[in-house]
Amino acid sequence: MAKSTIISFALIFSTLLLMVLIAESRPAPTVADPICNAVHGVEERETCTSIIQRFNLDERHFLDINPNINCNLIFVGQWVCVDGKVI
């Protein structure tokens, strides 16, 4: 009985150690760092789409330079970046 307990413990320990090593060996995700050169205060009845069109922006670029924006909850007075880059 003691021998099977030791084997079980060794197997569990080895599995946990292997899981930790695999998790630690994954590369950390890279986070884009936007730099904003110009902002716009959202006006009444504006949406992300209307702002994108107004400032002649590409939708993906707009979302990249505004990484925390939720276009479903955009509000009057919210500052959005309309000119910038991601480094």
PyMOL Python script that loads the backbone (N, CA, C, O; Angstrom):
from pymol import cmd

cmd.read_pdbstr("""\
ATOM      1  N   MET A   1       0.818  -1.199   0.000  1.00  0.00           N
ATOM      2  CA  MET A   1       0.000   0.000   0.000  1.00  0.00           C
ATOM      3  C   MET A   1       0.863   1.266   0.000  1.00  0.00           C
ATOM      4  O   MET A   1       0.557   2.224  -0.710  1.00  0.00           O
ATOM      5  N   ALA A   2       1.926   1.272   0.783  1.00  0.00           N
ATOM      6  CA  ALA A   2       2.799   2.437   0.867  1.00  0.00           C
ATOM      7  C   ALA A   2       3.516   2.666  -0.451  1.00  0.00           C
ATOM      8  O   ALA A   2       3.758   3.807  -0.843  1.00  0.00           O
ATOM      9  N   LYS A   3       3.856   1.583  -1.133  1.00  0.00           N
ATOM     10  CA  LYS A   3       4.550   1.705  -2.405  1.00  0.00           C
ATOM     11  C   LYS A   3       3.646   2.355  -3.456  1.00  0.00           C
ATOM     12  O   LYS A   3       4.119   3.183  -4.235  1.00  0.00           O
ATOM     13  N   SER A   4       2.363   2.000  -3.495  1.00  0.00           N
ATOM     14  CA  SER A   4       1.440   2.592  -4.469  1.00  0.00           C
ATOM     15  C   SER A   4       1.158   4.055  -4.139  1.00  0.00           C
ATOM     16  O   SER A   4       0.936   4.856  -5.047  1.00  0.00           O
ATOM     17  N   THR A   5       1.162   4.418  -2.861  1.00  0.00           N
ATOM     18  CA  THR A   5       0.970   5.807  -2.454  1.00  0.00           C
ATOM     19  C   THR A   5       2.145   6.659  -2.918  1.00  0.00           C
ATOM     20  O   THR A   5       1.951   7.774  -3.402  1.00  0.00           O
ATOM     21  N   ILE A   6       3.349   6.147  -2.774  1.00  0.00           N
ATOM     22  CA  ILE A   6       4.548   6.871  -3.209  1.00  0.00           C
ATOM     23  C   ILE A   6       4.539   7.035  -4.722  1.00  0.00           C
ATOM     24  O   ILE A   6       4.871   8.104  -5.236  1.00  0.00           O
ATOM     25  N   ILE A   7       4.164   5.991  -5.427  1.00  0.00           N
ATOM     26  CA  ILE A   7       4.100   6.064  -6.888  1.00  0.00           C
ATOM     27  C   ILE A   7       3.043   7.074  -7.326  1.00  0.00           C
ATOM     28  O   ILE A   7       3.282   7.860  -8.243  1.00  0.00           O
ATOM     29  N   SER A   8       1.876   7.062  -6.678  1.00  0.00           N
ATOM     30  CA  SER A   8       0.810   8.015  -7.004  1.00  0.00           C
ATOM     31  C   SER A   8       1.269   9.447  -6.754  1.00  0.00           C
ATOM     32  O   SER A   8       1.035  10.334  -7.575  1.00  0.00           O
ATOM     33  N   PHE A   9       1.923   9.667  -5.615  1.00  0.00           N
ATOM     34  CA  PHE A   9       2.424  10.996  -5.288  1.00  0.00           C
ATOM     35  C   PHE A   9       3.450  11.454  -6.322  1.00  0.00           C
ATOM     36  O   PHE A   9       3.415  12.603  -6.762  1.00  0.00           O
ATOM     37  N   ALA A  10       4.349  10.576  -6.705  1.00  0.00           N
ATOM     38  CA  ALA A  10       5.380  10.919  -7.690  1.00  0.00           C
ATOM     39  C   ALA A  10       4.752  11.238  -9.041  1.00  0.00           C
ATOM     40  O   ALA A  10       5.195  12.157  -9.730  1.00  0.00           O
ATOM     41  N   LEU A  11       3.735  10.491  -9.420  1.00  0.00           N
ATOM     42  CA  LEU A  11       3.050  10.728 -10.684  1.00  0.00           C
ATOM     43  C   LEU A  11       2.320  12.077 -10.671  1.00  0.00           C
ATOM     44  O   LEU A  11       2.395  12.829 -11.643  1.00  0.00           O
ATOM     45  N   ILE A  12       1.626  12.380  -9.595  1.00  0.00           N
ATOM     46  CA  ILE A  12       0.916  13.663  -9.473  1.00  0.00           C
ATOM     47  C   ILE A  12       1.911  14.817  -9.461  1.00  0.00           C
ATOM     48  O   ILE A  12       1.702  15.823 -10.140  1.00  0.00           O
ATOM     49  N   PHE A  13       2.981  14.683  -8.703  1.00  0.00           N
ATOM     50  CA  PHE A  13       3.995  15.727  -8.632  1.00  0.00           C
ATOM     51  C   PHE A  13       4.634  15.966  -9.997  1.00  0.00           C
ATOM     52  O   PHE A  13       4.812  17.112 -10.408  1.00  0.00           O
ATOM     53  N   SER A  14       4.976  14.895 -10.694  1.00  0.00           N
ATOM     54  CA  SER A  14       5.584  15.017 -12.025  1.00  0.00           C
ATOM     55  C   SER A  14       4.645  15.707 -13.006  1.00  0.00           C
ATOM     56  O   SER A  14       5.076  16.539 -13.804  1.00  0.00           O
ATOM     57  N   THR A  15       3.361  15.362 -12.946  1.00  0.00           N
ATOM     58  CA  THR A  15       2.371  15.977 -13.829  1.00  0.00           C
ATOM     59  C   THR A  15       2.247  17.468 -13.550  1.00  0.00           C
ATOM     60  O   THR A  15       2.218  18.274 -14.479  1.00  0.00           O
ATOM     61  N   LEU A  16       2.173  17.838 -12.275  1.00  0.00           N
ATOM     62  CA  LEU A  16       2.076  19.256 -11.918  1.00  0.00           C
ATOM     63  C   LEU A  16       3.331  20.026 -12.339  1.00  0.00           C
ATOM     64  O   LEU A  16       3.238  21.148 -12.835  1.00  0.00           O
ATOM     65  N   LEU A  17       4.479  19.429 -12.143  1.00  0.00           N
ATOM     66  CA  LEU A  17       5.732  20.068 -12.538  1.00  0.00           C
ATOM     67  C   LEU A  17       5.777  20.270 -14.049  1.00  0.00           C
ATOM     68  O   LEU A  17       6.199  21.325 -14.523  1.00  0.00           O
ATOM     69  N   LEU A  18       5.350  19.278 -14.796  1.00  0.00           N
ATOM     70  CA  LEU A  18       5.320  19.386 -16.251  1.00  0.00           C
ATOM     71  C   LEU A  18       4.363  20.496 -16.699  1.00  0.00           C
ATOM     72  O   LEU A  18       4.680  21.248 -17.621  1.00  0.00           O
ATOM     73  N   MET A  19       3.200  20.605 -16.058  1.00  0.00           N
ATOM     74  CA  MET A  19       2.234  21.655 -16.402  1.00  0.00           C
ATOM     75  C   MET A  19       2.817  23.040 -16.152  1.00  0.00           C
ATOM     76  O   MET A  19       2.635  23.947 -16.964  1.00  0.00           O
ATOM     77  N   VAL A  20       3.512  23.206 -15.043  1.00  0.00           N
ATOM     78  CA  VAL A  20       4.125  24.503 -14.719  1.00  0.00           C
ATOM     79  C   VAL A  20       5.204  24.850 -15.741  1.00  0.00           C
ATOM     80  O   VAL A  20       5.281  25.992 -16.194  1.00  0.00           O
ATOM     81  N   LEU A  21       6.021  23.894 -16.100  1.00  0.00           N
ATOM     82  CA  LEU A  21       7.088  24.150 -17.070  1.00  0.00           C
ATOM     83  C   LEU A  21       6.520  24.509 -18.439  1.00  0.00           C
ATOM     84  O   LEU A  21       7.053  25.387 -19.117  1.00  0.00           O
ATOM     85  N   ILE A  22       5.457  23.848 -18.849  1.00  0.00           N
ATOM     86  CA  ILE A  22       4.827  24.164 -20.134  1.00  0.00           C
ATOM     87  C   ILE A  22       4.238  25.564 -20.098  1.00  0.00           C
ATOM     88  O   ILE A  22       4.405  26.328 -21.048  1.00  0.00           O
ATOM     89  N   ALA A  23       3.556  25.909 -19.024  1.00  0.00           N
ATOM     90  CA  ALA A  23       2.938  27.232 -18.905  1.00  0.00           C
ATOM     91  C   ALA A  23       3.994  28.330 -18.887  1.00  0.00           C
ATOM     92  O   ALA A  23       3.786  29.390 -19.477  1.00  0.00           O
ATOM     93  N   GLU A  24       5.109  28.100 -18.228  1.00  0.00           N
ATOM     94  CA  GLU A  24       6.167  29.099 -18.131  1.00  0.00           C
ATOM     95  C   GLU A  24       6.926  29.267 -19.448  1.00  0.00           C
ATOM     96  O   GLU A  24       7.530  30.314 -19.679  1.00  0.00           O
ATOM     97  N   SER A  25       6.902  28.259 -20.305  1.00  0.00           N
ATOM     98  CA  SER A  25       7.677  28.342 -21.540  1.00  0.00           C
ATOM     99  C   SER A  25       6.933  29.065 -22.654  1.00  0.00           C
ATOM    100  O   SER A  25       7.526  29.367 -23.690  1.00  0.00           O
ATOM    101  N   ARG A  26       5.641  29.350 -22.462  1.00  0.00           N
ATOM    102  CA  ARG A  26       4.883  30.084 -23.475  1.00  0.00           C
ATOM    103  C   ARG A  26       5.334  31.532 -23.517  1.00  0.00           C
ATOM    104  O   ARG A  26       5.581  32.132 -22.470  1.00  0.00           O
ATOM    105  N   PRO A  27       5.446  32.107 -24.715  1.00  0.00           N
ATOM    106  CA  PRO A  27       5.820  33.523 -24.786  1.00  0.00           C
ATOM    107  C   PRO A  27       4.680  34.409 -24.271  1.00  0.00           C
ATOM    108  O   PRO A  27       3.502  34.109 -24.463  1.00  0.00           O
ATOM    109  N   ALA A  28       5.052  35.474 -23.633  1.00  0.00           N
ATOM    110  CA  ALA A  28       4.057  36.420 -23.136  1.00  0.00           C
ATOM    111  C   ALA A  28       3.418  37.136 -24.323  1.00  0.00           C
ATOM    112  O   ALA A  28       4.104  37.481 -25.286  1.00  0.00           O
ATOM    113  N   PRO A  29       2.108  37.358 -24.256  1.00  0.00           N
ATOM    114  CA  PRO A  29       1.469  38.062 -25.374  1.00  0.00           C
ATOM    115  C   PRO A  29       1.986  39.490 -25.470  1.00  0.00           C
ATOM    116  O   PRO A  29       2.231  40.148 -24.460  1.00  0.00           O
ATOM    117  N   THR A  30       2.144  39.949 -26.689  1.00  0.00           N
ATOM    118  CA  THR A  30       2.600  41.315 -26.883  1.00  0.00           C
ATOM    119  C   THR A  30       1.396  42.248 -26.864  1.00  0.00           C
ATOM    120  O   THR A  30       0.340  41.929 -27.410  1.00  0.00           O
ATOM    121  N   VAL A  31       1.564  43.371 -26.245  1.00  0.00           N
ATOM    122  CA  VAL A  31       0.493  44.350 -26.137  1.00  0.00           C
ATOM    123  C   VAL A  31       0.879  45.566 -26.964  1.00  0.00           C
ATOM    124  O   VAL A  31       1.946  46.154 -26.785  1.00  0.00           O
ATOM    125  N   ALA A  32      -0.008  45.922 -27.867  1.00  0.00           N
ATOM    126  CA  ALA A  32       0.249  47.101 -28.693  1.00  0.00           C
ATOM    127  C   ALA A  32       0.167  48.349 -27.823  1.00  0.00           C
ATOM    128  O   ALA A  32      -0.665  48.442 -26.920  1.00  0.00           O
ATOM    129  N   ASP A  33       1.028  49.286 -28.106  1.00  0.00           N
ATOM    130  CA  ASP A  33       1.070  50.526 -27.333  1.00  0.00           C
ATOM    131  C   ASP A  33       0.694  51.682 -28.253  1.00  0.00           C
ATOM    132  O   ASP A  33       1.533  52.173 -29.008  1.00  0.00           O
ATOM    133  N   PRO A  34      -0.580  52.124 -28.193  1.00  0.00           N
ATOM    134  CA  PRO A  34      -0.995  53.202 -29.098  1.00  0.00           C
ATOM    135  C   PRO A  34      -0.455  54.562 -28.650  1.00  0.00           C
ATOM    136  O   PRO A  34      -0.358  54.853 -27.458  1.00  0.00           O
ATOM    137  N   ILE A  35      -0.111  55.369 -29.629  1.00  0.00           N
ATOM    138  CA  ILE A  35       0.293  56.754 -29.392  1.00  0.00           C
ATOM    139  C   ILE A  35      -0.701  57.623 -30.135  1.00  0.00           C
ATOM    140  O   ILE A  35      -0.857  57.498 -31.350  1.00  0.00           O
ATOM    141  N   CYS A  36      -1.377  58.506 -29.408  1.00  0.00           N
ATOM    142  CA  CYS A  36      -2.421  59.334 -29.991  1.00  0.00           C
ATOM    143  C   CYS A  36      -1.906  60.747 -30.245  1.00  0.00           C
ATOM    144  O   CYS A  36      -1.307  61.373 -29.370  1.00  0.00           O
ATOM    145  N   ASN A  37      -2.151  61.234 -31.461  1.00  0.00           N
ATOM    146  CA  ASN A  37      -1.726  62.578 -31.829  1.00  0.00           C
ATOM    147  C   ASN A  37      -2.872  63.584 -31.819  1.00  0.00           C
ATOM    148  O   ASN A  37      -2.641  64.788 -31.702  1.00  0.00           O
ATOM    149  N   ALA A  38      -4.128  63.090 -31.942  1.00  0.00           N
ATOM    150  CA  ALA A  38      -5.289  63.977 -31.947  1.00  0.00           C
ATOM    151  C   ALA A  38      -6.495  63.224 -31.408  1.00  0.00           C
ATOM    152  O   ALA A  38      -6.702  62.049 -31.712  1.00  0.00           O
ATOM    153  N   VAL A  39      -7.285  63.925 -30.601  1.00  0.00           N
ATOM    154  CA  VAL A  39      -8.486  63.318 -30.025  1.00  0.00           C
ATOM    155  C   VAL A  39      -9.736  64.072 -30.476  1.00  0.00           C
ATOM    156  O   VAL A  39      -9.672  65.205 -30.952  1.00  0.00           O
ATOM    157  N   HIS A  40     -10.861  63.404 -30.310  1.00  0.00           N
ATOM    158  CA  HIS A  40     -12.159  63.985 -30.662  1.00  0.00           C
ATOM    159  C   HIS A  40     -13.124  63.664 -29.540  1.00  0.00           C
ATOM    160  O   HIS A  40     -13.181  62.531 -29.061  1.00  0.00           O
ATOM    161  N   GLY A  41     -13.885  64.671 -29.119  1.00  0.00           N
ATOM    162  CA  GLY A  41     -14.925  64.459 -28.123  1.00  0.00           C
ATOM    163  C   GLY A  41     -16.205  64.015 -28.828  1.00  0.00           C
ATOM    164  O   GLY A  41     -16.722  64.720 -29.695  1.00  0.00           O
ATOM    165  N   VAL A  42     -16.706  62.851 -28.453  1.00  0.00           N
ATOM    166  CA  VAL A  42     -17.901  62.304 -29.097  1.00  0.00           C
ATOM    167  C   VAL A  42     -19.071  63.264 -28.909  1.00  0.00           C
ATOM    168  O   VAL A  42     -19.321  63.761 -27.810  1.00  0.00           O
ATOM    169  N   GLU A  43     -19.779  63.511 -30.004  1.00  0.00           N
ATOM    170  CA  GLU A  43     -20.927  64.412 -29.997  1.00  0.00           C
ATOM    171  C   GLU A  43     -22.231  63.617 -30.066  1.00  0.00           C
ATOM    172  O   GLU A  43     -22.225  62.419 -30.349  1.00  0.00           O
ATOM    173  N   GLU A  44     -23.324  64.285 -29.808  1.00  0.00           N
ATOM    174  CA  GLU A  44     -24.630  63.640 -29.818  1.00  0.00           C
ATOM    175  C   GLU A  44     -24.877  62.933 -31.151  1.00  0.00           C
ATOM    176  O   GLU A  44     -24.582  63.472 -32.217  1.00  0.00           O
ATOM    177  N   ARG A  45     -25.410  61.749 -31.073  1.00  0.00           N
ATOM    178  CA  ARG A  45     -25.765  60.885 -32.198  1.00  0.00           C
ATOM    179  C   ARG A  45     -24.563  60.335 -32.976  1.00  0.00           C
ATOM    180  O   ARG A  45     -24.747  59.743 -34.039  1.00  0.00           O
ATOM    181  N   GLU A  46     -23.356  60.517 -32.476  1.00  0.00           N
ATOM    182  CA  GLU A  46     -22.194  59.933 -33.148  1.00  0.00           C
ATOM    183  C   GLU A  46     -22.026  58.482 -32.719  1.00  0.00           C
ATOM    184  O   GLU A  46     -22.367  58.096 -31.600  1.00  0.00           O
ATOM    185  N   THR A  47     -21.499  57.706 -33.625  1.00  0.00           N
ATOM    186  CA  THR A  47     -21.163  56.313 -33.369  1.00  0.00           C
ATOM    187  C   THR A  47     -19.714  56.101 -33.792  1.00  0.00           C
ATOM    188  O   THR A  47     -19.093  56.985 -34.382  1.00  0.00           O
ATOM    189  N   CYS A  48     -19.189  54.935 -33.491  1.00  0.00           N
ATOM    190  CA  CYS A  48     -17.830  54.633 -33.960  1.00  0.00           C
ATOM    191  C   CYS A  48     -17.784  54.724 -35.477  1.00  0.00           C
ATOM    192  O   CYS A  48     -16.841  55.270 -36.049  1.00  0.00           O
ATOM    193  N   THR A  49     -18.803  54.189 -36.116  1.00  0.00           N
ATOM    194  CA  THR A  49     -18.845  54.203 -37.581  1.00  0.00           C
ATOM    195  C   THR A  49     -18.856  55.621 -38.128  1.00  0.00           C
ATOM    196  O   THR A  49     -18.134  55.921 -39.079  1.00  0.00           O
ATOM    197  N   SER A  50     -19.664  56.500 -37.541  1.00  0.00           N
ATOM    198  CA  SER A  50     -19.719  57.874 -38.052  1.00  0.00           C
ATOM    199  C   SER A  50     -18.408  58.615 -37.807  1.00  0.00           C
ATOM    200  O   SER A  50     -18.008  59.447 -38.622  1.00  0.00           O
ATOM    201  N   ILE A  51     -17.742  58.325 -36.703  1.00  0.00           N
ATOM    202  CA  ILE A  51     -16.442  58.953 -36.416  1.00  0.00           C
ATOM    203  C   ILE A  51     -15.396  58.440 -37.399  1.00  0.00           C
ATOM    204  O   ILE A  51     -14.587  59.211 -37.914  1.00  0.00           O
ATOM    205  N   ILE A  52     -15.416  57.141 -37.652  1.00  0.00           N
ATOM    206  CA  ILE A  52     -14.488  56.542 -38.614  1.00  0.00           C
ATOM    207  C   ILE A  52     -14.664  57.193 -39.979  1.00  0.00           C
ATOM    208  O   ILE A  52     -13.685  57.528 -40.645  1.00  0.00           O
ATOM    209  N   GLN A  53     -15.911  57.370 -40.392  1.00  0.00           N
ATOM    210  CA  GLN A  53     -16.186  57.992 -41.686  1.00  0.00           C
ATOM    211  C   GLN A  53     -15.807  59.469 -41.684  1.00  0.00           C
ATOM    212  O   GLN A  53     -15.219  59.963 -42.646  1.00  0.00           O
ATOM    213  N   ARG A  54     -16.142  60.174 -40.603  1.00  0.00           N
ATOM    214  CA  ARG A  54     -15.864  61.614 -40.519  1.00  0.00           C
ATOM    215  C   ARG A  54     -14.377  61.916 -40.636  1.00  0.00           C
ATOM    216  O   ARG A  54     -13.985  62.887 -41.283  1.00  0.00           O
ATOM    217  N   PHE A  55     -13.554  61.089 -40.014  1.00  0.00           N
ATOM    218  CA  PHE A  55     -12.111  61.326 -40.011  1.00  0.00           C
ATOM    219  C   PHE A  55     -11.373  60.457 -41.030  1.00  0.00           C
ATOM    220  O   PHE A  55     -10.144  60.384 -41.029  1.00  0.00           O
ATOM    221  N   ASN A  56     -12.140  59.806 -41.890  1.00  0.00           N
ATOM    222  CA  ASN A  56     -11.586  58.991 -42.977  1.00  0.00           C
ATOM    223  C   ASN A  56     -10.571  57.970 -42.454  1.00  0.00           C
ATOM    224  O   ASN A  56      -9.444  57.889 -42.943  1.00  0.00           O
ATOM    225  N   LEU A  57     -10.993  57.195 -41.451  1.00  0.00           N
ATOM    226  CA  LEU A  57     -10.122  56.211 -40.822  1.00  0.00           C
ATOM    227  C   LEU A  57     -10.478  54.805 -41.267  1.00  0.00           C
ATOM    228  O   LEU A  57     -11.604  54.538 -41.687  1.00  0.00           O
ATOM    229  N   ASP A  58      -9.524  53.931 -41.172  1.00  0.00           N
ATOM    230  CA  ASP A  58      -9.771  52.509 -41.353  1.00  0.00           C
ATOM    231  C   ASP A  58     -10.303  51.972 -40.023  1.00  0.00           C
ATOM    232  O   ASP A  58      -9.777  52.313 -38.964  1.00  0.00           O
ATOM    233  N   GLU A  59     -11.332  51.144 -40.071  1.00  0.00           N
ATOM    234  CA  GLU A  59     -11.957  50.661 -38.838  1.00  0.00           C
ATOM    235  C   GLU A  59     -10.960  49.939 -37.941  1.00  0.00           C
ATOM    236  O   GLU A  59     -10.941  50.181 -36.734  1.00  0.00           O
ATOM    237  N   ARG A  60     -10.134  49.060 -38.495  1.00  0.00           N
ATOM    238  CA  ARG A  60      -9.150  48.308 -37.699  1.00  0.00           C
ATOM    239  C   ARG A  60      -8.163  49.258 -37.032  1.00  0.00           C
ATOM    240  O   ARG A  60      -7.809  49.075 -35.867  1.00  0.00           O
ATOM    241  N   HIS A  61      -7.718  50.275 -37.771  1.00  0.00           N
ATOM    242  CA  HIS A  61      -6.776  51.253 -37.208  1.00  0.00           C
ATOM    243  C   HIS A  61      -7.446  52.036 -36.072  1.00  0.00           C
ATOM    244  O   HIS A  61      -6.835  52.260 -35.027  1.00  0.00           O
ATOM    245  N   PHE A  62      -8.694  52.449 -36.278  1.00  0.00           N
ATOM    246  CA  PHE A  62      -9.430  53.169 -35.234  1.00  0.00           C
ATOM    247  C   PHE A  62      -9.507  52.330 -33.960  1.00  0.00           C
ATOM    248  O   PHE A  62      -9.280  52.844 -32.865  1.00  0.00           O
ATOM    249  N   LEU A  63      -9.823  51.058 -34.096  1.00  0.00           N
ATOM    250  CA  LEU A  63      -9.923  50.181 -32.928  1.00  0.00           C
ATOM    251  C   LEU A  63      -8.555  49.928 -32.298  1.00  0.00           C
ATOM    252  O   LEU A  63      -8.450  49.775 -31.081  1.00  0.00           O
ATOM    253  N   ASP A  64      -7.506  49.884 -33.124  1.00  0.00           N
ATOM    254  CA  ASP A  64      -6.153  49.691 -32.596  1.00  0.00           C
ATOM    255  C   ASP A  64      -5.682  50.897 -31.774  1.00  0.00           C
ATOM    256  O   ASP A  64      -5.027  50.728 -30.747  1.00  0.00           O
ATOM    257  N   ILE A  65      -6.014  52.108 -32.223  1.00  0.00           N
ATOM    258  CA  ILE A  65      -5.569  53.305 -31.489  1.00  0.00           C
ATOM    259  C   ILE A  65      -6.517  53.665 -30.350  1.00  0.00           C
ATOM    260  O   ILE A  65      -6.239  54.575 -29.570  1.00  0.00           O
ATOM    261  N   ASN A  66      -7.628  52.955 -30.257  1.00  0.00           N
ATOM    262  CA  ASN A  66      -8.582  53.093 -29.147  1.00  0.00           C
ATOM    263  C   ASN A  66      -8.851  51.708 -28.558  1.00  0.00           C
ATOM    264  O   ASN A  66      -9.968  51.201 -28.665  1.00  0.00           O
ATOM    265  N   PRO A  67      -7.837  51.088 -27.935  1.00  0.00           N
ATOM    266  CA  PRO A  67      -7.952  49.685 -27.535  1.00  0.00           C
ATOM    267  C   PRO A  67      -9.019  49.398 -26.479  1.00  0.00           C
ATOM    268  O   PRO A  67      -9.486  48.264 -26.377  1.00  0.00           O
ATOM    269  N   ASN A  68      -9.408  50.386 -25.704  1.00  0.00           N
ATOM    270  CA  ASN A  68     -10.389  50.149 -24.644  1.00  0.00           C
ATOM    271  C   ASN A  68     -11.797  50.600 -25.015  1.00  0.00           C
ATOM    272  O   ASN A  68     -12.683  50.621 -24.160  1.00  0.00           O
ATOM    273  N   ILE A  69     -12.014  50.956 -26.265  1.00  0.00           N
ATOM    274  CA  ILE A  69     -13.319  51.472 -26.665  1.00  0.00           C
ATOM    275  C   ILE A  69     -14.323  50.331 -26.789  1.00  0.00           C
ATOM    276  O   ILE A  69     -14.001  49.236 -27.249  1.00  0.00           O
ATOM    277  N   ASN A  70     -15.547  50.624 -26.365  1.00  0.00           N
ATOM    278  CA  ASN A  70     -16.668  49.705 -26.571  1.00  0.00           C
ATOM    279  C   ASN A  70     -17.666  50.463 -27.426  1.00  0.00           C
ATOM    280  O   ASN A  70     -18.384  51.326 -26.922  1.00  0.00           O
ATOM    281  N   CYS A  71     -17.719  50.153 -28.703  1.00  0.00           N
ATOM    282  CA  CYS A  71     -18.560  50.910 -29.634  1.00  0.00           C
ATOM    283  C   CYS A  71     -20.046  50.775 -29.330  1.00  0.00           C
ATOM    284  O   CYS A  71     -20.845  51.574 -29.816  1.00  0.00           O
ATOM    285  N   ASN A  72     -20.429  49.787 -28.541  1.00  0.00           N
ATOM    286  CA  ASN A  72     -21.830  49.653 -28.148  1.00  0.00           C
ATOM    287  C   ASN A  72     -22.195  50.597 -27.006  1.00  0.00           C
ATOM    288  O   ASN A  72     -23.373  50.861 -26.765  1.00  0.00           O
ATOM    289  N   LEU A  73     -21.177  51.107 -26.301  1.00  0.00           N
ATOM    290  CA  LEU A  73     -21.430  51.963 -25.140  1.00  0.00           C
ATOM    291  C   LEU A  73     -20.766  53.328 -25.266  1.00  0.00           C
ATOM    292  O   LEU A  73     -20.471  53.966 -24.255  1.00  0.00           O
ATOM    293  N   ILE A  74     -20.529  53.780 -26.481  1.00  0.00           N
ATOM    294  CA  ILE A  74     -19.906  55.083 -26.693  1.00  0.00           C
ATOM    295  C   ILE A  74     -20.852  56.183 -26.185  1.00  0.00           C
ATOM    296  O   ILE A  74     -22.067  56.071 -26.347  1.00  0.00           O
ATOM    297  N   PHE A  75     -20.307  57.236 -25.575  1.00  0.00           N
ATOM    298  CA  PHE A  75     -21.168  58.269 -24.983  1.00  0.00           C
ATOM    299  C   PHE A  75     -20.681  59.676 -25.322  1.00  0.00           C
ATOM    300  O   PHE A  75     -19.508  59.891 -25.630  1.00  0.00           O
ATOM    301  N   VAL A  76     -21.596  60.612 -25.259  1.00  0.00           N
ATOM    302  CA  VAL A  76     -21.297  62.015 -25.536  1.00  0.00           C
ATOM    303  C   VAL A  76     -20.223  62.497 -24.558  1.00  0.00           C
ATOM    304  O   VAL A  76     -20.323  62.284 -23.349  1.00  0.00           O
ATOM    305  N   GLY A  77     -19.198  63.148 -25.104  1.00  0.00           N
ATOM    306  CA  GLY A  77     -18.111  63.662 -24.277  1.00  0.00           C
ATOM    307  C   GLY A  77     -16.943  62.704 -24.145  1.00  0.00           C
ATOM    308  O   GLY A  77     -15.886  63.092 -23.647  1.00  0.00           O
ATOM    309  N   GLN A  78     -17.107  61.464 -24.578  1.00  0.00           N
ATOM    310  CA  GLN A  78     -16.017  60.498 -24.511  1.00  0.00           C
ATOM    311  C   GLN A  78     -14.926  60.919 -25.491  1.00  0.00           C
ATOM    312  O   GLN A  78     -15.211  61.272 -26.635  1.00  0.00           O
ATOM    313  N   TRP A  79     -13.682  60.879 -25.036  1.00  0.00           N
ATOM    314  CA  TRP A  79     -12.567  61.226 -25.902  1.00  0.00           C
ATOM    315  C   TRP A  79     -12.120  59.978 -26.652  1.00  0.00           C
ATOM    316  O   TRP A  79     -11.890  58.927 -26.054  1.00  0.00           O
ATOM    317  N   VAL A  80     -12.003  60.110 -27.963  1.00  0.00           N
ATOM    318  CA  VAL A  80     -11.502  59.010 -28.779  1.00  0.00           C
ATOM    319  C   VAL A  80     -10.331  59.534 -29.600  1.00  0.00           C
ATOM    320  O   VAL A  80     -10.294  60.699 -29.998  1.00  0.00           O
ATOM    321  N   CYS A  81      -9.391  58.654 -29.837  1.00  0.00           N
ATOM    322  CA  CYS A  81      -8.234  59.014 -30.651  1.00  0.00           C
ATOM    323  C   CYS A  81      -8.621  58.921 -32.120  1.00  0.00           C
ATOM    324  O   CYS A  81      -9.194  57.923 -32.558  1.00  0.00           O
ATOM    325  N   VAL A  82      -8.304  59.970 -32.878  1.00  0.00           N
ATOM    326  CA  VAL A  82      -8.631  59.989 -34.304  1.00  0.00           C
ATOM    327  C   VAL A  82      -7.385  60.106 -35.188  1.00  0.00           C
ATOM    328  O   VAL A  82      -7.480  60.098 -36.415  1.00  0.00           O
ATOM    329  N   ASP A  83      -6.234  60.213 -34.555  1.00  0.00           N
ATOM    330  CA  ASP A  83      -4.977  60.239 -35.302  1.00  0.00           C
ATOM    331  C   ASP A  83      -3.907  59.685 -34.394  1.00  0.00           C
ATOM    332  O   ASP A  83      -3.633  60.245 -33.332  1.00  0.00           O
ATOM    333  N   GLY A  84      -3.310  58.606 -34.799  1.00  0.00           N
ATOM    334  CA  GLY A  84      -2.275  57.997 -33.963  1.00  0.00           C
ATOM    335  C   GLY A  84      -1.672  56.811 -34.650  1.00  0.00           C
ATOM    336  O   GLY A  84      -1.966  56.502 -35.805  1.00  0.00           O
ATOM    337  N   LYS A  85      -0.805  56.147 -33.892  1.00  0.00           N
ATOM    338  CA  LYS A  85      -0.151  54.942 -34.398  1.00  0.00           C
ATOM    339  C   LYS A  85       0.032  53.964 -33.265  1.00  0.00           C
ATOM    340  O   LYS A  85      -0.049  54.319 -32.089  1.00  0.00           O
ATOM    341  N   VAL A  86       0.278  52.743 -33.636  1.00  0.00           N
ATOM    342  CA  VAL A  86       0.514  51.680 -32.657  1.00  0.00           C
ATOM    343  C   VAL A  86       1.941  51.209 -32.820  1.00  0.00           C
ATOM    344  O   VAL A  86       2.381  50.856 -33.914  1.00  0.00           O
ATOM    345  N   ILE A  87       2.671  51.212 -31.684  1.00  0.00           N
ATOM    346  CA  ILE A  87       4.067  50.760 -31.753  1.00  0.00           C
ATOM    347  C   ILE A  87       4.216  49.439 -31.016  1.00  0.00           C
ATOM    348  O   ILE A  87       5.315  48.887 -30.955  1.00  0.00           O
TER     349      ILE A  87
END
""", "prot")
cmd.dss("prot")
cmd.show_as("cartoon", "prot")
cmd.util.cbc("prot")
cmd.orient("prot")
